[in-house]
Amino acid sequence: MNAFPESPFGPADRLDLDAVPLAVIRHNGIRLADIQEAFDAGYSAIALTFAGDVLVPTGPALAIYHGDPMDVFDLELGFPVQTPPENPIPTASGRVIVASRLPAGPAVATTLFGSYEELGGAWGGLVERAGAQGLRPGGIWIEIYVSDPSTTPSELRTDLVMPTA
């Protein structure tokens, strides 16, 4: 099972992630209080790059949290792409788009249908269900925003993927 299935994940599906190429904007040393601004500026800048045919997306928007999202963490915002950028791509926002990869290896995933405000509870449930299977979080948290954010909140689909240690 890959990280971008057409069908939603179950409560705690195991999968083996492939190192899918990504184009991302990185934010180092960020806190949750800063996340809305990072998301708004980051995805807008990347979308303009797609419109200019510089990059070709192959899947939905995603965010990769490195570290503890309840403290200071590093964040990558971007998309899977056909070919990652060979060199940093400057954007009008002053940020640069760089190449990255989805971390390869074992993971566990679930799907949330509902508002982004429910993400914390969904993550808590995934960690609990993974723990019942003897799996531990690996310090990376991936949110895949399958639905367009303008979708009715109750119909939003977000896939949560947690690489495991």
MDTraj code that builds the backbone (N, CA, C; nanometers):
import mdtraj as md
import numpy as np

residues = "MET ASN ALA PHE PRO GLU SER PRO PHE GLY PRO ALA ASP ARG LEU ASP LEU ASP ALA VAL PRO LEU ALA VAL ILE ARG HIS ASN GLY ILE ARG LEU ALA ASP ILE GLN GLU ALA PHE ASP ALA GLY TYR SER ALA ILE ALA LEU THR PHE ALA GLY ASP VAL LEU VAL PRO THR GLY PRO ALA LEU ALA ILE TYR HIS GLY ASP PRO MET ASP VAL PHE ASP LEU GLU LEU GLY PHE PRO VAL GLN THR PRO PRO GLU ASN PRO ILE PRO THR ALA SER GLY ARG VAL ILE VAL ALA SER ARG LEU PRO ALA GLY PRO ALA VAL ALA THR THR LEU PHE GLY SER TYR GLU GLU LEU GLY GLY ALA TRP GLY GLY LEU VAL GLU ARG ALA GLY ALA GLN GLY LEU ARG PRO GLY GLY ILE TRP ILE GLU ILE TYR VAL SER ASP PRO SER THR THR PRO SER GLU LEU ARG THR ASP LEU VAL MET PRO THR ALA".split()
xyz = np.array([
    [0.0858, -0.1187, 0.0000],
    [0.0000, 0.0000, 0.0000],
    [0.0895, 0.1238, 0.0000],
    [0.0606, 0.2196, -0.0877],
    [0.1437, 0.3395, -0.0928],
    [0.0800, 0.4535, -0.0133],
    [0.1505, 0.5646, -0.0027],
    [0.1042, 0.6782, 0.0772],
    [-0.0048, 0.7597, 0.0093],
    [-0.0364, 0.7304, -0.1169],
    [-0.1351, 0.8097, -0.1903],
    [-0.2429, 0.7208, -0.2529],
    [-0.3150, 0.6417, -0.1711],
    [-0.4178, 0.5550, -0.2290],
    [-0.5426, 0.6340, -0.2667],
    [-0.6179, 0.5810, -0.3606],
    [-0.7455, 0.6451, -0.3960],
    [-0.8469, 0.6275, -0.2845],
    [-0.8477, 0.5097, -0.2226],
    [-0.9407, 0.4801, -0.1134],
    [-0.8817, 0.5255, 0.0196],
    [-0.9668, 0.5601, 0.1149],
    [-0.9162, 0.6014, 0.2460],
    [-0.8476, 0.4852, 0.3188],
    [-0.7612, 0.5201, 0.4120],
    [-0.6994, 0.4217, 0.4991],
    [-0.8000, 0.3781, 0.6052],
    [-0.7755, 0.2627, 0.6655],
    [-0.8550, 0.2160, 0.7789],
    [-0.8043, 0.2809, 0.9071],
    [-0.8418, 0.2239, 1.0232],
    [-0.8031, 0.2837, 1.1515],
    [-0.6520, 0.2872, 1.1762],
    [-0.5786, 0.1878, 1.1268],
    [-0.4328, 0.1835, 1.1459],
    [-0.3737, 0.0855, 1.0457],
    [-0.3692, 0.1263, 0.9197],
    [-0.3154, 0.0396, 0.8136],
    [-0.1632, 0.0477, 0.8114],
    [-0.1003, -0.0680, 0.8048],
    [0.0451, -0.0719, 0.7902],
    [0.0803, -0.0577, 0.6426],
    [0.1893, 0.0124, 0.6148],
    [0.2356, 0.0264, 0.4787],
    [0.3867, 0.0434, 0.4789],
    [0.4443, 0.0284, 0.3625],
    [0.5874, 0.0488, 0.3444],
    [0.6020, 0.1654, 0.2477],
    [0.6502, 0.2777, 0.2993],
    [0.6598, 0.3993, 0.2182],
    [0.7729, 0.3904, 0.1169],
    [0.7455, 0.4395, -0.0030],
    [0.8479, 0.4576, -0.1048],
    [0.9022, 0.5996, -0.0919],
    [1.0256, 0.6202, -0.1300],
    [1.0892, 0.7516, -0.1248],
    [1.0429, 0.8360, -0.2441],
    [0.9193, 0.8802, -0.2394],
    [0.8589, 0.9580, -0.3472],
    [0.9245, 1.0964, -0.3538],
    [0.9614, 1.1439, -0.4745],
    [1.0211, 1.2783, -0.4848],
    [0.9191, 1.3874, -0.4536],
    [0.9665, 1.4893, -0.3842],
    [0.8812, 1.6008, -0.3432],
    [0.9471, 1.7329, -0.3807],
    [0.8648, 1.8346, -0.3960],
    [0.9096, 1.9737, -0.4048],
    [0.8480, 2.0422, -0.2833],
    [0.9320, 2.0997, -0.1969],
    [0.8836, 2.1537, -0.0699],
    [0.9438, 2.2896, -0.0387],
    [0.8767, 2.3585, 0.0502],
    [0.9315, 2.4768, 0.1154],
    [0.9536, 2.4356, 0.2603],
    [1.0749, 2.4578, 0.3093],
    [1.1107, 2.4173, 0.4456],
    [1.0995, 2.5353, 0.5417],
    [1.0529, 2.5022, 0.6604],
    [1.0481, 2.5975, 0.7714],
    [1.1187, 2.5290, 0.8879],
    [1.2302, 2.5837, 0.9311],
    [1.3046, 2.5255, 1.0427],
    [1.2728, 2.6000, 1.1708],
    [1.2569, 2.5237, 1.2796],
    [1.2334, 2.5839, 1.4095],
    [1.1025, 2.6591, 1.4187],
    [0.9946, 2.5967, 1.3779],
    [0.8620, 2.6602, 1.3773],
    [0.7776, 2.6057, 1.4930],
    [0.6757, 2.6777, 1.5304],
    [0.5789, 2.6355, 1.6338],
    [0.4390, 2.6342, 1.5725],
    [0.3477, 2.5640, 1.6380],
    [0.2097, 2.5562, 1.5880],
    [0.1476, 2.6943, 1.5686],
    [0.1826, 2.7897, 1.6528],
    [0.1253, 2.9248, 1.6407],
    [0.1612, 2.9906, 1.5076],
    [0.2697, 2.9455, 1.4445],
    [0.3156, 3.0048, 1.3189],
    [0.2683, 2.9288, 1.1953],
    [0.1964, 2.8219, 1.2162],
    [0.1701, 2.7283, 1.1075],
    [0.0743, 2.7829, 1.0004],
    [-0.0285, 2.8562, 1.0409],
    [-0.1256, 2.9072, 0.9433],
    [-0.0578, 2.9975, 0.8410],
    [0.0261, 3.0876, 0.8885],
    [0.0972, 3.1775, 0.7968],
    [0.1899, 3.0981, 0.7043],
    [0.2599, 2.9983, 0.7602],
    [0.3498, 2.9152, 0.6792],
    [0.2718, 2.8410, 0.5714],
    [0.1564, 2.7847, 0.6068],
    [0.0749, 2.7118, 0.5099],
    [0.0251, 2.8044, 0.3991],
    [-0.0310, 2.9177, 0.4379],
    [-0.0874, 3.0096, 0.3382],
    [0.0186, 3.0569, 0.2391],
    [0.1312, 3.1026, 0.2878],
    [0.2374, 3.1539, 0.1999],
    [0.3034, 3.0409, 0.1213],
    [0.3272, 2.9287, 0.1850],
    [0.3981, 2.8182, 0.1209],
    [0.3226, 2.7572, 0.0049],
    [0.1975, 2.7209, 0.0282],
    [0.1219, 2.6559, -0.0795],
    [0.0924, 2.7522, -0.1941],
    [0.0718, 2.8792, -0.1630],
    [0.0505, 2.9777, -0.2696],
    [0.1738, 2.9898, -0.3573],
    [0.2920, 2.9943, -0.2955],
    [0.4168, 3.0077, -0.3714],
    [0.4411, 2.8851, -0.4592],
    [0.4143, 2.7674, -0.4063],
    [0.4349, 2.6462, -0.4856],
    [0.3341, 2.6396, -0.5999],
    [0.2099, 2.6781, -0.5742],
    [0.1075, 2.6755, -0.6793],
    [0.1468, 2.7644, -0.7970],
    [0.2060, 2.8793, -0.7696],
    [0.2505, 2.9674, -0.8783],
    [0.3604, 2.9006, -0.9614],
    [0.4436, 2.8218, -0.8972],
    [0.5491, 2.7500, -0.9689],
    [0.4875, 2.6431, -1.0591],
    [0.3826, 2.5774, -1.0099],
    [0.3138, 2.4789, -1.0926],
    [0.2488, 2.5473, -1.2126],
    [0.1894, 2.6634, -1.1888],
    [0.1236, 2.7357, -1.2974],
    [0.2242, 2.7749, -1.4053],
    [0.3485, 2.7959, -1.3667],
    [0.4521, 2.8293, -1.4634],
    [0.5157, 2.7079, -1.5274],
    [0.4601, 2.5903, -1.5032],
    [0.5084, 2.4641, -1.5594],
    [0.6537, 2.4316, -1.5227],
    [0.7023, 2.4870, -1.4127],
    [0.8376, 2.4563, -1.3672],
    [0.8399, 2.3186, -1.3016],
    [0.7343, 2.2881, -1.2268],
    [0.7201, 2.1589, -1.1587],
    [0.5849, 2.0985, -1.1967],
    [0.5778, 1.9649, -1.1967],
    [0.4524, 1.8962, -1.2282],
    [0.4125, 1.8112, -1.1078],
    [0.3008, 1.8462, -1.0417],
    [0.2588, 1.7680, -0.9257],
    [0.2043, 1.6313, -0.9677],
    [0.2253, 1.5316, -0.8823],
    [0.1735, 1.3969, -0.9094],
    [0.0781, 1.3491, -0.8005],
    [0.0487, 1.4361, -0.7057],
    [-0.0408, 1.3984, -0.5966],
    [-0.0810, 1.5203, -0.5170],
    [-0.1560, 1.4984, -0.4088],
    [-0.2089, 1.6091, -0.3288],
    [-0.1024, 1.6768, -0.2415],
    [-0.1394, 1.7936, -0.1925],
    [-0.0543, 1.8690, -0.1009],
    [-0.0276, 1.7867, 0.0245],
    [0.0893, 1.8112, 0.0827],
    [0.1221, 1.7423, 0.2064],
    [0.2069, 1.8308, 0.2960],
    [0.2125, 1.7925, 0.4226],
    [0.2986, 1.8576, 0.5204],
    [0.3713, 1.7469, 0.5953],
    [0.5002, 1.7662, 0.6146],
    [0.5804, 1.6703, 0.6896],
    [0.6389, 1.7435, 0.8095],
    [0.6030, 1.6963, 0.9277],
    [0.6518, 1.7524, 1.0527],
    [0.7683, 1.6661, 1.1006],
    [0.8820, 1.7297, 1.1265],
    [0.9997, 1.6602, 1.1780],
    [1.0183, 1.7033, 1.3228],
    [1.0054, 1.6093, 1.4157],
    [1.0196, 1.6416, 1.5569],
    [0.8853, 1.6425, 1.6268],
    [0.8778, 1.7139, 1.7370],
    [0.7585, 1.7180, 1.8206],
    [0.6696, 1.8354, 1.7802],
    [0.5549, 1.8076, 1.7160],
    [0.4684, 1.9175, 1.6721],
    [0.4089, 2.0005, 1.7867],
    [0.4220, 1.9526, 1.9094],
    [0.3705, 2.0287, 2.0231],
    [0.4778, 2.1224, 2.0800],
    [0.5964, 2.1221, 2.0193],
    [0.7074, 2.2055, 2.0636],
    [0.7638, 2.2771, 1.9404],
    [0.8917, 2.2933, 1.9310],
    [0.9561, 2.3499, 1.8130],
    [0.9893, 2.2340, 1.7200],
    [0.9579, 2.2497, 1.5911],
    [0.9777, 2.1421, 1.4950],
    [1.0142, 2.2017, 1.3598],
    [1.0564, 2.1146, 1.2687],
    [1.0830, 2.1553, 1.1306],
    [0.9656, 2.1086, 1.0456],
    [0.9322, 2.1857, 0.9445],
    [0.8144, 2.1588, 0.8626],
    [0.8506, 2.1679, 0.7153],
    [0.8029, 2.0711, 0.6384],
    [0.8143, 2.0760, 0.4926],
    [0.6723, 2.0799, 0.4365],
    [0.6449, 2.1783, 0.3528],
    [0.5153, 2.1917, 0.2862],
    [0.5373, 2.1734, 0.1373],
    [0.4604, 2.0864, 0.0742],
    [0.4809, 2.0701, -0.0680],
    [0.3916, 1.9674, -0.1322],
    [0.4446, 1.9099, -0.2406],
    [0.3699, 1.8150, -0.3229],
    [0.4642, 1.7073, -0.3741],
    [0.4106, 1.5876, -0.3981],
    [0.4892, 1.4913, -0.4759],
    [0.4968, 1.5437, -0.6194],
    [0.6110, 1.5227, -0.6834],
    [0.6324, 1.5749, -0.8192],
    [0.6956, 1.4689, -0.9085],
    [0.6780, 1.4880, -1.0403],
    [0.7406, 1.3975, -1.1363],
    [0.8919, 1.3998, -1.1201],
    [0.9470, 1.5202, -1.1182],
    [1.0910, 1.5369, -1.1054],
    [1.1167, 1.6478, -1.0041],
    [1.1945, 1.6187, -0.9000],
    [1.2217, 1.7235, -0.8006],
    [1.3138, 1.8302, -0.8587],
    [1.3111, 1.9492, -0.8038],
    [1.3989, 2.0545, -0.8568],
    [1.5461, 2.0192, -0.8343],
    [1.6273, 2.0419, -0.9365],
    [1.7710, 2.0162, -0.9247],
    [1.8388, 2.1250, -0.8429],
    [1.7865, 2.2458, -0.8515],
    [1.8408, 2.3596, -0.7774],
    [1.7257, 2.4289, -0.7055],
    [1.7549, 2.5011, -0.5970],
    [1.6485, 2.5754, -0.5287],
    [1.5785, 2.6716, -0.6244],
    [1.4472, 2.6823, -0.6095],
    [1.3663, 2.7707, -0.6930],
    [1.3160, 2.8851, -0.6047],
    [1.3621, 3.0075, -0.6279],
    [1.3137, 3.1207, -0.5476],
    [1.1666, 3.1494, -0.5771],
    [1.0953, 3.1967, -0.4765],
    [0.9544, 3.2331, -0.4937],
    [0.9362, 3.3802, -0.4589],
    [0.8219, 3.4344, -0.4964],
    [0.7914, 3.5746, -0.4684],
    [0.7836, 3.6015, -0.3181],
    [0.7542, 3.4979, -0.2384],
    [0.7428, 3.5154, -0.0934],
    [0.8788, 3.5245, -0.0257],
    [0.9868, 3.5009, -0.1022],
    [1.1194, 3.5032, -0.0427],
    [1.1661, 3.3650, 0.0015],
    [1.0776, 3.2688, 0.0016],
    [1.1131, 3.1303, 0.0349],
    [1.1646, 3.0619, -0.0899],
    [1.2313, 2.9484, -0.0723],
    [1.2769, 2.8713, -0.1866],
    [1.2155, 2.7322, -0.1834],
    [1.1883, 2.6811, -0.3029],
    [1.1378, 2.5452, -0.3182],
    [1.2587, 2.4559, -0.3419],
    [1.2662, 2.3473, -0.2657],
    [1.3794, 2.2556, -0.2764],
    [1.3289, 2.1130, -0.2930],
    [1.4198, 2.0264, -0.3328],
    [1.3876, 1.8846, -0.3466],
    [1.3867, 1.8180, -0.2090],
    [1.2988, 1.7209, -0.1951],
    [1.2938, 1.6380, -0.0752],
    [1.2402, 1.5027, -0.1183],
    [1.2225, 1.4149, -0.0234],
    [1.1658, 1.2832, -0.0509],
    [1.0793, 1.2428, 0.0666],
    [0.9740, 1.1687, 0.0365],
    [0.8965, 1.1042, 0.1419],
    [0.9897, 1.0044, 0.2085],
    [0.9922, 0.9972, 0.3405],
    [1.0825, 0.9013, 0.4034],
    [1.0409, 0.7574, 0.3709],
    [1.1359, 0.6763, 0.3276],
    [1.1075, 0.5374, 0.2928],
    [1.1073, 0.4513, 0.4182],
    [1.0246, 0.3458, 0.4158],
    [1.0263, 0.2492, 0.5250],
    [0.8889, 0.2237, 0.5822],
    [0.8837, 0.1492, 0.6926],
    [0.7557, 0.1107, 0.7516],
    [0.6814, 0.2304, 0.8112],
    [0.5498, 0.2243, 0.8007],
    [0.4652, 0.3310, 0.8533],
    [0.3281, 0.2729, 0.8858],
    [0.2498, 0.3523, 0.9532],
    [0.1104, 0.3192, 0.9810],
    [0.0293, 0.4435, 0.9435],
    [-0.0932, 0.4218, 0.8925],
    [-0.1713, 0.5350, 0.8413],
    [-0.3190, 0.5203, 0.8748],
    [-0.3864, 0.6331, 0.8764],
    [-0.5315, 0.6376, 0.8925],
    [-0.5836, 0.7561, 0.8121],
    [-0.7142, 0.7653, 0.7996],
    [-0.7772, 0.8767, 0.7277],
    [-0.8741, 0.9476, 0.8205],
    [-0.8706, 1.0784, 0.8171],
    [-0.9658, 1.1624, 0.8896],
    [-1.0599, 1.2256, 0.7887],
    [-1.1893, 1.2100, 0.8113],
    [-1.2891, 1.2862, 0.7372],
    [-1.3441, 1.3879, 0.8352],
    [-1.3147, 1.5152, 0.8107],
    [-1.3622, 1.6193, 0.9000],
    [-1.2684, 1.7382, 0.8998],
    [-1.3002, 1.8314, 0.9850],
    [-1.2279, 1.9579, 0.9951],
    [-1.0826, 1.9366, 1.0363],
    [-0.9975, 2.0283, 0.9922],
    [-0.8573, 2.0259, 1.0330],
    [-0.8445, 2.0405, 1.1849],
    [-0.9441, 2.0980, 1.2486],
    [-0.9428, 2.1121, 1.3940],
    [-0.9457, 1.9759, 1.4635],
    [-0.9830, 1.8710, 1.3922],
    [-0.9891, 1.7365, 1.4496],
    [-0.8587, 1.6583, 1.4313],
    [-0.7581, 1.7205, 1.3710],
    [-0.6327, 1.6499, 1.3432],
    [-0.5625, 1.6009, 1.4702],
    [-0.5609, 1.6812, 1.5745],
    [-0.4941, 1.6413, 1.6990],
    [-0.5510, 1.5115, 1.7552],
    [-0.6839, 1.5023, 1.7596],
    [-0.7480, 1.3805, 1.8093],
    [-0.7228, 1.2618, 1.7194],
    [-0.7219, 1.2856, 1.5876],
    [-0.6963, 1.1763, 1.4922],
    [-0.5537, 1.1245, 1.5085],
    [-0.4570, 1.2158, 1.5270],
    [-0.3189, 1.1732, 1.5495],
    [-0.3081, 1.0930, 1.6787],
    [-0.3737, 1.1401, 1.7840],
    [-0.3711, 1.0677, 1.9117],
    [-0.4263, 0.9272, 1.8974],
    [-0.5352, 0.9131, 1.8212],
    [-0.5934, 0.7809, 1.7980],
    [-0.5010, 0.6908, 1.7189],
    [-0.4330, 0.7468, 1.6179],
    [-0.3406, 0.6662, 1.5380],
    [-0.2230, 0.6187, 1.6234],
    [-0.1675, 0.7068, 1.7051],
    [-0.0557, 0.6683, 1.7919],
    [-0.0995, 0.5564, 1.8865],
    [-0.2186, 0.5694, 1.9413],
    [-0.2701, 0.4668, 2.0338],
    [-0.2890, 0.3326, 1.9620],
    [-0.3518, 0.3343, 1.8457],
    [-0.3750, 0.2088, 1.7713],
    [-0.2430, 0.1470, 1.7252],
    [-0.1475, 0.2315, 1.6848],
    [-0.0158, 0.1808, 1.6447],
    [0.0546, 0.1170, 1.7643],
    [0.0454, 0.1813, 1.8789],
    [0.1066, 0.1267, 1.9999],
    [0.0501, -0.0094, 2.0353],
    [-0.0807, -0.0287, 2.0141],
    [-0.1443, -0.1584, 2.0405],
    [-0.0883, -0.2665, 1.9471],
    [-0.0322, -0.2248, 1.8328],
    [0.0303, -0.3194, 1.7383],
    [0.1806, -0.3320, 1.7635],
    [0.2305, -0.2674, 1.8701],
    [0.3724, -0.2725, 1.9017],
    [0.4569, -0.1763, 1.8199],
    [0.3940, -0.0750, 1.7586],
    [0.4660, 0.0216, 1.6749],
    [0.4850, 0.1522, 1.7506],
    [0.6001, 0.2155, 1.7312],
    [0.6303, 0.3430, 1.7951],
    [0.6497, 0.4511, 1.6895],
    [0.6091, 0.5754, 1.7208],
    [0.6325, 0.6849, 1.6268],
    [0.7816, 0.7022, 1.6009],
    [0.8150, 0.7363, 1.4772],
    [0.9545, 0.7559, 1.4388],
    [0.9986, 0.9012, 1.4399],
    [0.9137, 0.9935, 1.4878],
    [0.9513, 1.1346, 1.4946],
    [0.9185, 1.2144, 1.3700],
    [0.8491, 1.1518, 1.2750],
    [0.8048, 1.2208, 1.1533],
    [0.6546, 1.1988, 1.1409],
    [0.5840, 1.3043, 1.1099],
    [0.4376, 1.3008, 1.1006],
    [0.3995, 1.3596, 0.9653],
    [0.3227, 1.2860, 0.8843],
    [0.2899, 1.3302, 0.7487],
    [0.1390, 1.3470, 0.7364],
    [0.0972, 1.4643, 0.6934],
    [-0.0441, 1.4903, 0.6639],
    [-0.0570, 1.5088, 0.5137],
    [-0.1472, 1.4322, 0.4538],
    [-0.1716, 1.4410, 0.3101],
    [-0.3131, 1.4955, 0.2926],
    [-0.3242, 1.6129, 0.2316],
    [-0.4511, 1.6838, 0.2203],
    [-0.5186, 1.6436, 0.0889],
    [-0.5899, 1.5327, 0.0941],
    [-0.6491, 1.4727, -0.0252],
    [-0.7564, 1.5627, -0.0849],
    [-0.8364, 1.6249, 0.0000],
    [-0.9450, 1.7125, -0.0466],
    [-0.8963, 1.8554, -0.0628],
    [-0.9603, 1.9276, -0.1521],
    [-0.9371, 2.0704, -0.1667],
    [-0.9787, 2.1375, -0.0357],
    [-0.8978, 2.2303, 0.0183],
    [-0.9322, 2.2925, 0.1463],
    [-1.0624, 2.3721, 0.1453],
    [-1.1160, 2.4044, 0.0277],
    [-1.2432, 2.4770, 0.0221],
    [-1.3625, 2.3828, 0.0363],
    [-1.3370, 2.2521, 0.0452],
    [-1.4427, 2.1525, 0.0639],
    [-1.5121, 2.1757, 0.1978],
    [-1.6381, 2.1410, 0.2058],
    [-1.7124, 2.1491, 0.3312],
    [-1.6338, 2.0750, 0.4389],
    [-1.6128, 2.1362, 0.5574],
    [-1.5293, 2.0738, 0.6601],
    [-1.5625, 1.9272, 0.6904],
    [-1.6890, 1.8910, 0.6925],
    [-1.7244, 1.7520, 0.7243],
    [-1.6824, 1.6551, 0.6135],
    [-1.6548, 1.7071, 0.4934],
    [-1.6168, 1.6220, 0.3806],
    [-1.4665, 1.6247, 0.3521],
    [-1.3909, 1.7022, 0.4292],
    [-1.2460, 1.7078, 0.4092],
    [-1.1840, 1.5714, 0.4367],
    [-1.0930, 1.5294, 0.3505],
    [-1.0193, 1.4041, 0.3724],
    [-0.8716, 1.4364, 0.3907],
    [-0.8190, 1.3959, 0.5044],
    [-0.6770, 1.4099, 0.5325],
    [-0.6231, 1.2739, 0.5723],
    [-0.5217, 1.2270, 0.5011],
    [-0.4565, 1.1012, 0.5357],
    [-0.3404, 1.1322, 0.6279],
    [-0.3316, 1.0587, 0.7379],
    [-0.2249, 1.0746, 0.8358],
    [-0.1321, 0.9545, 0.8235],
    [-0.0049, 0.9798, 0.8018],
    [0.0943, 0.8733, 0.7838],
    [0.2047, 0.8936, 0.8858],
    [0.2295, 0.7903, 0.9647],
    [0.3301, 0.7981, 1.0708],
    [0.4370, 0.6914, 1.0470],
    [0.5555, 0.7324, 0.9985],
    [0.6652, 0.6363, 0.9909],
    [0.6934, 0.5820, 1.1305],
    [0.7270, 0.4550, 1.1381],
    [0.7448, 0.3912, 1.2676],
    [0.8893, 0.3490, 1.2904],
    [0.9244, 0.3446, 1.4170],
    [1.0606, 0.3053, 1.4553],
    [1.0642, 0.1569, 1.4846],
])
top = md.Topology()
chain = top.add_chain()
for i, resn in enumerate(residues, 1):
    res = top.add_residue(resn, chain, resSeq=i)
    for name in ("N", "CA", "C"):
        top.add_atom(name, md.element.get_by_symbol(name[0]), res)
traj = md.Trajectory(xyz[None], top)
